[in-house]
């Protein structure tokens, strides 16, 4: 398990710079096994040193690329795959570990099409507003997958939301509810960004 200060969504990329000894070992073990590890959000505490409090819903990540430097650090690129629920945490020895159960992704519902389209418009508007504010953001014309189940997670991933809002989205199974929540959250963020832009 790799607790982080950010949320990983299915189908999203996760670049990692691994320097702590325990996570260097985790990378070795993953590469020797199925290349997968779990990512959960730290909702209190720090990524470094332990002693954090972790959420109970996370995403499995699969290592796509891994390069080790001369001093033993790792540059890792992983991809989010499926969500999971933590059943029980084990002692953090030699690194964080937990017993989990993977979630089965519900099929895409036609009822989610309209909120998906609304969410896409709002997310792209938010990216445009961020660009006008000279703040880092994904490109406005970023291409989404044709599969809306995949694209819905991509939208969540590029949206300008904080980690707690992202965690709430991650926990929602119903695609209709998830898209409606994304519309609400990004709509609120667009209002804030537009107000900042108008205020100069």
C-alpha atoms as an extended CHARMM CRD file, in Angstrom:
* protein
*
       200  EXT
         1         1  UNK       CA              0.0000000000        0.0000000000        0.0000000000  PROA      1               0.0000000000
         2         2  UNK       CA              1.1940000000        3.5000000000       -0.8510000000  PROA      2               0.0000000000
         3         3  UNK       CA             -0.6430000000        6.1810000000        1.1750000000  PROA      3               0.0000000000
         4         4  UNK       CA             -0.4700000000        9.5580000000       -0.5730000000  PROA      4               0.0000000000
         5         5  UNK       CA             -1.7090000000       13.1020000000       -0.1230000000  PROA      5               0.0000000000
         6         6  UNK       CA             -3.6240000000       12.8000000000       -3.3910000000  PROA      6               0.0000000000
         7         7  UNK       CA             -6.3410000000       10.5760000000       -4.8710000000  PROA      7               0.0000000000
         8         8  UNK       CA             -5.7300000000        8.1660000000       -7.7330000000  PROA      8               0.0000000000
         9         9  UNK       CA             -8.7040000000        7.4690000000      -10.0110000000  PROA      9               0.0000000000
        10        10  UNK       CA             -9.0600000000        4.3980000000      -12.2530000000  PROA      10              0.0000000000
        11        11  UNK       CA             -7.4130000000        4.9260000000      -15.6650000000  PROA      11              0.0000000000
        12        12  UNK       CA             -5.3560000000        7.8860000000      -14.3880000000  PROA      12              0.0000000000
        13        13  UNK       CA             -1.5630000000        8.0810000000      -14.5030000000  PROA      13              0.0000000000
        14        14  UNK       CA              0.4550000000        8.2430000000      -11.2920000000  PROA      14              0.0000000000
        15        15  UNK       CA              4.0880000000        9.4320000000      -11.5020000000  PROA      15              0.0000000000
        16        16  UNK       CA              6.0380000000        8.7350000000       -8.3080000000  PROA      16              0.0000000000
        17        17  UNK       CA              9.4780000000        9.6710000000       -7.0670000000  PROA      17              0.0000000000
        18        18  UNK       CA             10.3100000000        6.9840000000       -4.4960000000  PROA      18              0.0000000000
        19        19  UNK       CA             13.0750000000        7.7860000000       -2.0250000000  PROA      19              0.0000000000
        20        20  UNK       CA             12.0380000000        6.3100000000        1.3500000000  PROA      20              0.0000000000
        21        21  UNK       CA             13.6910000000        2.9440000000        2.0560000000  PROA      21              0.0000000000
        22        22  UNK       CA             10.3930000000        1.1890000000        2.8220000000  PROA      22              0.0000000000
        23        23  UNK       CA              8.8430000000        2.2710000000       -0.4750000000  PROA      23              0.0000000000
        24        24  UNK       CA             11.9860000000        1.3750000000       -2.4090000000  PROA      24              0.0000000000
        25        25  UNK       CA             11.4460000000       -2.1400000000       -1.0600000000  PROA      25              0.0000000000
        26        26  UNK       CA              7.7680000000       -1.9530000000       -2.0180000000  PROA      26              0.0000000000
        27        27  UNK       CA              8.7460000000       -1.1710000000       -5.6160000000  PROA      27              0.0000000000
        28        28  UNK       CA             11.1770000000       -4.1310000000       -5.6610000000  PROA      28              0.0000000000
        29        29  UNK       CA              8.4720000000       -6.4580000000       -4.3390000000  PROA      29              0.0000000000
        30        30  UNK       CA              5.8920000000       -5.1800000000       -6.8290000000  PROA      30              0.0000000000
        31        31  UNK       CA              8.2470000000       -5.6610000000       -9.7610000000  PROA      31              0.0000000000
        32        32  UNK       CA              8.9520000000       -9.1940000000       -8.5520000000  PROA      32              0.0000000000
        33        33  UNK       CA              5.2040000000       -9.8640000000       -8.3220000000  PROA      33              0.0000000000
        34        34  UNK       CA              2.1640000000       -8.6410000000      -10.2700000000  PROA      34              0.0000000000
        35        35  UNK       CA              3.4190000000       -5.0190000000      -10.4070000000  PROA      35              0.0000000000
        36        36  UNK       CA              0.3830000000       -3.7900000000       -8.4540000000  PROA      36              0.0000000000
        37        37  UNK       CA              0.0520000000       -1.7840000000       -5.2470000000  PROA      37              0.0000000000
        38        38  UNK       CA             -2.7760000000        0.0520000000       -3.5370000000  PROA      38              0.0000000000
        39        39  UNK       CA             -3.0900000000        3.8320000000       -3.2820000000  PROA      39              0.0000000000
        40        40  UNK       CA             -5.1410000000        5.4590000000       -0.5300000000  PROA      40              0.0000000000
        41        41  UNK       CA             -5.5240000000        9.0780000000        0.5030000000  PROA      41              0.0000000000
        42        42  UNK       CA             -3.9070000000       10.3130000000        3.6920000000  PROA      42              0.0000000000
        43        43  UNK       CA             -6.6190000000       12.4610000000        5.2200000000  PROA      43              0.0000000000
        44        44  UNK       CA             -4.4900000000       13.4070000000        8.2130000000  PROA      44              0.0000000000
        45        45  UNK       CA             -0.7300000000       13.3420000000        8.6730000000  PROA      45              0.0000000000
        46        46  UNK       CA              2.2290000000       13.2170000000        6.2820000000  PROA      46              0.0000000000
        47        47  UNK       CA              3.3520000000       11.0310000000        3.3880000000  PROA      47              0.0000000000
        48        48  UNK       CA              6.8230000000       10.7710000000        4.8900000000  PROA      48              0.0000000000
        49        49  UNK       CA              7.6160000000        8.9000000000        8.0660000000  PROA      49              0.0000000000
        50        50  UNK       CA              4.2920000000        7.2060000000        8.8510000000  PROA      50              0.0000000000
        51        51  UNK       CA              1.8500000000        8.0330000000       11.6430000000  PROA      51              0.0000000000
        52        52  UNK       CA             -0.8330000000        9.0860000000        9.1660000000  PROA      52              0.0000000000
        53        53  UNK       CA             -4.5820000000        8.4310000000        9.0420000000  PROA      53              0.0000000000
        54        54  UNK       CA             -5.7680000000        6.7960000000        5.8230000000  PROA      54              0.0000000000
        55        55  UNK       CA             -9.0490000000        6.5050000000        3.9490000000  PROA      55              0.0000000000
        56        56  UNK       CA            -10.7040000000        3.1250000000        3.4810000000  PROA      56              0.0000000000
        57        57  UNK       CA            -11.4140000000        3.3810000000       -0.2730000000  PROA      57              0.0000000000
        58        58  UNK       CA             -8.5170000000        3.3930000000       -2.7140000000  PROA      58              0.0000000000
        59        59  UNK       CA             -7.3840000000        2.4270000000       -6.1950000000  PROA      59              0.0000000000
        60        60  UNK       CA             -5.0610000000       -0.3190000000       -7.3130000000  PROA      60              0.0000000000
        61        61  UNK       CA             -2.1490000000        0.9250000000       -9.4130000000  PROA      61              0.0000000000
        62        62  UNK       CA             -0.0930000000       -1.1070000000      -11.8460000000  PROA      62              0.0000000000
        63        63  UNK       CA              3.5100000000       -0.1540000000      -12.5380000000  PROA      63              0.0000000000
        64        64  UNK       CA              3.9440000000        0.6350000000      -16.2390000000  PROA      64              0.0000000000
        65        65  UNK       CA              7.5150000000        1.9700000000      -16.0450000000  PROA      65              0.0000000000
        66        66  UNK       CA             10.1650000000        1.9510000000      -13.3440000000  PROA      66              0.0000000000
        67        67  UNK       CA             13.7250000000        3.2750000000      -13.4280000000  PROA      67              0.0000000000
        68        68  UNK       CA             16.1900000000        3.2300000000      -10.5580000000  PROA      68              0.0000000000
        69        69  UNK       CA             18.8520000000        5.8940000000      -10.0790000000  PROA      69              0.0000000000
        70        70  UNK       CA             22.4240000000        5.2310000000       -8.9590000000  PROA      70              0.0000000000
        71        71  UNK       CA             21.5880000000        6.1960000000       -5.3680000000  PROA      71              0.0000000000
        72        72  UNK       CA             18.6890000000        3.7140000000       -5.1700000000  PROA      72              0.0000000000
        73        73  UNK       CA             15.7400000000        6.0270000000       -5.7140000000  PROA      73              0.0000000000
        74        74  UNK       CA             12.9710000000        5.0570000000       -8.1310000000  PROA      74              0.0000000000
        75        75  UNK       CA             11.0980000000        6.9620000000      -10.8100000000  PROA      75              0.0000000000
        76        76  UNK       CA              7.8240000000        5.1100000000      -11.2770000000  PROA      76              0.0000000000
        77        77  UNK       CA              4.9030000000        5.5930000000      -13.6290000000  PROA      77              0.0000000000
        78        78  UNK       CA              1.8060000000        3.6510000000      -12.6030000000  PROA      78              0.0000000000
        79        79  UNK       CA             -1.7550000000        3.4790000000      -13.9450000000  PROA      79              0.0000000000
        80        80  UNK       CA             -4.9050000000        3.3080000000      -11.8300000000  PROA      80              0.0000000000
        81        81  UNK       CA             -6.9270000000        0.1600000000      -12.4440000000  PROA      81              0.0000000000
        82        82  UNK       CA             -9.7210000000       -0.8850000000      -10.0620000000  PROA      82              0.0000000000
        83        83  UNK       CA            -11.0720000000        0.5450000000       -6.8200000000  PROA      83              0.0000000000
        84        84  UNK       CA            -10.9710000000       -1.3480000000       -3.5450000000  PROA      84              0.0000000000
        85        85  UNK       CA            -12.1290000000       -1.2300000000        0.0550000000  PROA      85              0.0000000000
        86        86  UNK       CA             -9.6830000000       -1.7340000000        2.9060000000  PROA      86              0.0000000000
        87        87  UNK       CA            -10.8780000000       -4.5060000000        5.2030000000  PROA      87              0.0000000000
        88        88  UNK       CA             -8.0270000000       -4.3580000000        7.6910000000  PROA      88              0.0000000000
        89        89  UNK       CA             -4.6520000000       -2.6660000000        8.0080000000  PROA      89              0.0000000000
        90        90  UNK       CA             -1.6220000000       -4.7870000000        8.8740000000  PROA      90              0.0000000000
        91        91  UNK       CA              1.4060000000       -3.4350000000       10.7490000000  PROA      91              0.0000000000
        92        92  UNK       CA              3.5500000000       -1.1030000000        8.5980000000  PROA      92              0.0000000000
        93        93  UNK       CA              6.3930000000       -3.6070000000        8.4470000000  PROA      93              0.0000000000
        94        94  UNK       CA              8.3220000000       -3.4170000000        6.2000000000  PROA      94              0.0000000000
        95        95  UNK       CA              5.9020000000       -0.9750000000        4.5090000000  PROA      95              0.0000000000
        96        96  UNK       CA              2.1420000000       -0.2490000000        4.7200000000  PROA      96              0.0000000000
        97        97  UNK       CA              0.0520000000       -3.3410000000        3.9900000000  PROA      97              0.0000000000
        98        98  UNK       CA             -3.6510000000       -4.1040000000        4.1290000000  PROA      98              0.0000000000
        99        99  UNK       CA             -6.2370000000       -6.7360000000        3.3680000000  PROA      99              0.0000000000
       100       100  UNK       CA             -8.5230000000       -5.4170000000        0.6380000000  PROA      100             0.0000000000
       101       101  UNK       CA            -11.4710000000       -6.4140000000       -1.4970000000  PROA      101             0.0000000000
       102       102  UNK       CA            -11.7300000000       -5.0940000000       -5.0450000000  PROA      102             0.0000000000
       103       103  UNK       CA            -14.9040000000       -3.3210000000       -6.1200000000  PROA      103             0.0000000000
       104       104  UNK       CA            -16.8010000000       -4.4680000000       -9.1890000000  PROA      104             0.0000000000
       105       105  UNK       CA            -17.3450000000       -1.4770000000      -11.4560000000  PROA      105             0.0000000000
       106       106  UNK       CA            -21.0670000000       -0.9910000000      -12.2110000000  PROA      106             0.0000000000
       107       107  UNK       CA            -21.9430000000       -0.7990000000      -15.9150000000  PROA      107             0.0000000000
       108       108  UNK       CA            -22.4160000000        2.6090000000      -17.4510000000  PROA      108             0.0000000000
       109       109  UNK       CA            -26.0090000000        3.7830000000      -17.2400000000  PROA      109             0.0000000000
       110       110  UNK       CA            -27.6970000000        5.7510000000      -20.0660000000  PROA      110             0.0000000000
       111       111  UNK       CA            -29.0460000000        7.9760000000      -17.3140000000  PROA      111             0.0000000000
       112       112  UNK       CA            -25.4730000000        9.1570000000      -16.7180000000  PROA      112             0.0000000000
       113       113  UNK       CA            -25.0980000000       10.5110000000      -20.2740000000  PROA      113             0.0000000000
       114       114  UNK       CA            -26.6860000000       13.9090000000      -19.6350000000  PROA      114             0.0000000000
       115       115  UNK       CA            -24.7540000000       14.6490000000      -16.4140000000  PROA      115             0.0000000000
       116       116  UNK       CA            -21.5830000000       13.3700000000      -18.0990000000  PROA      116             0.0000000000
       117       117  UNK       CA            -22.0240000000       15.8900000000      -20.9350000000  PROA      117             0.0000000000
       118       118  UNK       CA            -22.7350000000       18.6670000000      -18.4370000000  PROA      118             0.0000000000
       119       119  UNK       CA            -19.6850000000       17.6660000000      -16.4100000000  PROA      119             0.0000000000
       120       120  UNK       CA            -17.4890000000       17.6740000000      -19.5120000000  PROA      120             0.0000000000
       121       121  UNK       CA            -18.5990000000       21.1990000000      -20.4230000000  PROA      121             0.0000000000
       122       122  UNK       CA            -17.9240000000       22.4420000000      -16.8850000000  PROA      122             0.0000000000
       123       123  UNK       CA            -14.5510000000       20.7170000000      -16.5740000000  PROA      123             0.0000000000
       124       124  UNK       CA            -13.3860000000       22.1850000000      -19.8810000000  PROA      124             0.0000000000
       125       125  UNK       CA            -14.6630000000       25.6150000000      -18.7920000000  PROA      125             0.0000000000
       126       126  UNK       CA            -12.7380000000       25.2840000000      -15.5290000000  PROA      126             0.0000000000
       127       127  UNK       CA             -9.5700000000       24.4330000000      -17.4570000000  PROA      127             0.0000000000
       128       128  UNK       CA            -10.0970000000       27.5030000000      -19.6550000000  PROA      128             0.0000000000
       129       129  UNK       CA            -10.5290000000       29.6940000000      -16.5760000000  PROA      129             0.0000000000
       130       130  UNK       CA             -7.3790000000       28.2720000000      -15.0210000000  PROA      130             0.0000000000
       131       131  UNK       CA             -5.4890000000       29.0150000000      -18.2460000000  PROA      131             0.0000000000
       132       132  UNK       CA             -6.7340000000       32.6160000000      -18.1560000000  PROA      132             0.0000000000
       133       133  UNK       CA             -5.5090000000       32.8580000000      -14.5730000000  PROA      133             0.0000000000
       134       134  UNK       CA             -2.0890000000       31.5610000000      -15.7080000000  PROA      134             0.0000000000
       135       135  UNK       CA             -2.3950000000       28.5660000000      -13.3940000000  PROA      135             0.0000000000
       136       136  UNK       CA             -1.2150000000       25.0620000000      -14.3500000000  PROA      136             0.0000000000
       137       137  UNK       CA             -3.9440000000       22.8850000000      -15.8170000000  PROA      137             0.0000000000
       138       138  UNK       CA             -4.4020000000       20.1250000000      -18.4000000000  PROA      138             0.0000000000
       139       139  UNK       CA             -5.0280000000       21.3530000000      -21.9650000000  PROA      139             0.0000000000
       140       140  UNK       CA             -8.6000000000       22.4910000000      -22.6430000000  PROA      140             0.0000000000
       141       141  UNK       CA             -8.9110000000       20.2340000000      -25.7010000000  PROA      141             0.0000000000
       142       142  UNK       CA             -7.6660000000       17.1070000000      -23.9200000000  PROA      142             0.0000000000
       143       143  UNK       CA             -9.1110000000       14.0370000000      -25.6150000000  PROA      143             0.0000000000
       144       144  UNK       CA            -11.2350000000       11.6430000000      -23.5760000000  PROA      144             0.0000000000
       145       145  UNK       CA            -11.8010000000        7.9290000000      -24.1530000000  PROA      145             0.0000000000
       146       146  UNK       CA            -14.8140000000        6.9300000000      -26.2230000000  PROA      146             0.0000000000
       147       147  UNK       CA            -15.9330000000        4.5870000000      -23.4490000000  PROA      147             0.0000000000
       148       148  UNK       CA            -17.8490000000        6.9080000000      -21.1300000000  PROA      148             0.0000000000
       149       149  UNK       CA            -17.1820000000        4.7240000000      -18.1270000000  PROA      149             0.0000000000
       150       150  UNK       CA            -13.4660000000        5.3550000000      -18.6590000000  PROA      150             0.0000000000
       151       151  UNK       CA            -13.9790000000        8.9790000000      -19.7350000000  PROA      151             0.0000000000
       152       152  UNK       CA            -15.9620000000        9.7330000000      -16.5790000000  PROA      152             0.0000000000
       153       153  UNK       CA            -12.9190000000        8.8600000000      -14.4520000000  PROA      153             0.0000000000
       154       154  UNK       CA            -10.7030000000       10.8770000000      -16.7870000000  PROA      154             0.0000000000
       155       155  UNK       CA            -12.9570000000       13.8960000000      -16.2620000000  PROA      155             0.0000000000
       156       156  UNK       CA            -12.7270000000       13.4850000000      -12.5020000000  PROA      156             0.0000000000
       157       157  UNK       CA             -8.9560000000       13.1990000000      -12.7690000000  PROA      157             0.0000000000
       158       158  UNK       CA             -8.4450000000       16.4610000000      -14.7040000000  PROA      158             0.0000000000
       159       159  UNK       CA            -11.0270000000       18.4460000000      -12.7290000000  PROA      159             0.0000000000
       160       160  UNK       CA             -9.7150000000       21.2110000000      -10.4200000000  PROA      160             0.0000000000
       161       161  UNK       CA            -10.9080000000       19.6140000000       -7.1750000000  PROA      161             0.0000000000
       162       162  UNK       CA             -9.2460000000       19.1250000000       -3.8140000000  PROA      162             0.0000000000
       163       163  UNK       CA             -8.3570000000       15.6900000000       -2.4290000000  PROA      163             0.0000000000
       164       164  UNK       CA            -11.3850000000       15.3570000000       -0.1380000000  PROA      164             0.0000000000
       165       165  UNK       CA            -13.8300000000       16.0820000000       -2.9780000000  PROA      165             0.0000000000
       166       166  UNK       CA            -11.9230000000       13.6230000000       -5.1460000000  PROA      166             0.0000000000
       167       167  UNK       CA            -12.1470000000       11.0110000000       -2.4030000000  PROA      167             0.0000000000
       168       168  UNK       CA            -15.9250000000       11.4620000000       -2.2200000000  PROA      168             0.0000000000
       169       169  UNK       CA            -16.1590000000       10.8900000000       -5.9820000000  PROA      169             0.0000000000
       170       170  UNK       CA            -13.9590000000        7.8080000000       -5.7260000000  PROA      170             0.0000000000
       171       171  UNK       CA            -16.3330000000        6.2650000000       -3.2130000000  PROA      171             0.0000000000
       172       172  UNK       CA            -19.4420000000        6.6140000000       -5.4000000000  PROA      172             0.0000000000
       173       173  UNK       CA            -20.3690000000        3.4700000000       -7.3390000000  PROA      173             0.0000000000
       174       174  UNK       CA            -23.4050000000        4.7040000000       -9.2660000000  PROA      174             0.0000000000
       175       175  UNK       CA            -22.1860000000        6.5220000000      -12.4150000000  PROA      175             0.0000000000
       176       176  UNK       CA            -25.2870000000        8.7580000000      -12.4310000000  PROA      176             0.0000000000
       177       177  UNK       CA            -24.6950000000        9.8920000000       -8.8600000000  PROA      177             0.0000000000
       178       178  UNK       CA            -20.9630000000       10.3030000000       -9.5020000000  PROA      178             0.0000000000
       179       179  UNK       CA            -21.5230000000       12.4700000000      -12.5750000000  PROA      179             0.0000000000
       180       180  UNK       CA            -24.1670000000       14.5610000000      -10.8230000000  PROA      180             0.0000000000
       181       181  UNK       CA            -21.7640000000       15.1340000000       -7.9300000000  PROA      181             0.0000000000
       182       182  UNK       CA            -18.9960000000       16.0750000000      -10.3630000000  PROA      182             0.0000000000
       183       183  UNK       CA            -21.3190000000       18.6190000000      -12.0220000000  PROA      183             0.0000000000
       184       184  UNK       CA            -22.0660000000       20.1850000000       -8.6350000000  PROA      184             0.0000000000
       185       185  UNK       CA            -18.4560000000       20.2680000000       -7.4590000000  PROA      185             0.0000000000
       186       186  UNK       CA            -16.9580000000       21.5950000000      -10.6960000000  PROA      186             0.0000000000
       187       187  UNK       CA            -19.8110000000       24.0760000000      -11.0990000000  PROA      187             0.0000000000
       188       188  UNK       CA            -18.9560000000       25.5280000000       -7.6960000000  PROA      188             0.0000000000
       189       189  UNK       CA            -15.2740000000       25.6430000000       -8.6140000000  PROA      189             0.0000000000
       190       190  UNK       CA            -16.0670000000       27.4440000000      -11.8900000000  PROA      190             0.0000000000
       191       191  UNK       CA            -17.9100000000       30.1360000000       -9.9310000000  PROA      191             0.0000000000
       192       192  UNK       CA            -14.8840000000       30.6390000000       -7.6940000000  PROA      192             0.0000000000
       193       193  UNK       CA            -12.4970000000       30.7980000000      -10.6590000000  PROA      193             0.0000000000
       194       194  UNK       CA            -14.7510000000       33.2050000000      -12.5770000000  PROA      194             0.0000000000
       195       195  UNK       CA            -14.9810000000       35.4600000000       -9.5270000000  PROA      195             0.0000000000
       196       196  UNK       CA            -11.1820000000       35.4640000000       -9.1880000000  PROA      196             0.0000000000
       197       197  UNK       CA            -10.7950000000       36.3050000000      -12.8590000000  PROA      197             0.0000000000
       198       198  UNK       CA            -13.3210000000       39.1450000000      -12.6580000000  PROA      198             0.0000000000
       199       199  UNK       CA            -11.5980000000       40.5100000000       -9.5690000000  PROA      199             0.0000000000
       200       200  UNK       CA             -8.3480000000       40.7350000000      -11.4750000000  PROA      200             0.0000000000
